[in-house]
């Protein structure tokens, strides 16, 4: 089975791909350099589990990569566009694969066409609500379980196996193991939410109006202030001088996602 994972840079798509790569003996391209073509399906052994992730780019179209990789399943990973924008804006590669704002316009277009993907999942569910993340994947035949959250296969192990394939390893981009939310030890929920200024929220609302509206409803349903306490308040409303307090509260309220008990 070939599984194609698609999402914005800094959306959590790499850690999602690493989680899917916990399927025994799977090959995985945790990152294909933004704007580079996907590997052709013929480069992989017949019948192998292969997971390949690339990110939204204005330099290549989605259909180009699907024609090359010919996946059996397609997965769209979403992250709250406010937090995604702030996270990516800080990165040195923010404008790789196209200007930052232009890529978020493409994200909005992709969200509008999300029905073409076999499964649509959210980074917030990946981190905080594992069953909600896994259910749409299992519904389309992707054999992931709560045990995948143990991350028994390290980033280095997955990469070493994949790079044995001729002409594939050179397409693998930078795997940010040990940074952000992606580590061999799992995920750290306190890093999932970012403080966003009113100007950033207005900017993202203009770029991604439908996705922003969708996330407002999603967050209200699943991450109300009553449920998550000060974390949501400090993430989206409070002055940045309170971010240190936010981190301390988050560490006490939310431990990194652990294996199923």
Buried (B, 14 or more C-beta within 10 A) or exposed (E): BBBBBBBBBBBBBBBBBBBBBBBEEBBBBBBBBBBBBBBEBEBBEEEEBBBBBBBBBBEBEBEEBBEBBEBBBBBBBBBBBBBBBBBBBEBEBBBBBBEBBBBBBBBBEBBEEEEEBBBBBBBBBBBBBBEBBBBBBEEBEBBBEEEBBBBEBBBEEBBEBBBEBEEBBEBBBEBBBEEBBBBBEBBBBBBBBBBBEEEBBEBBBEBBEEBBEBBEEBBEEBBEBEEBBBBBBBBBEBEEEBBEEBBEBBEEEBEBBEEEE
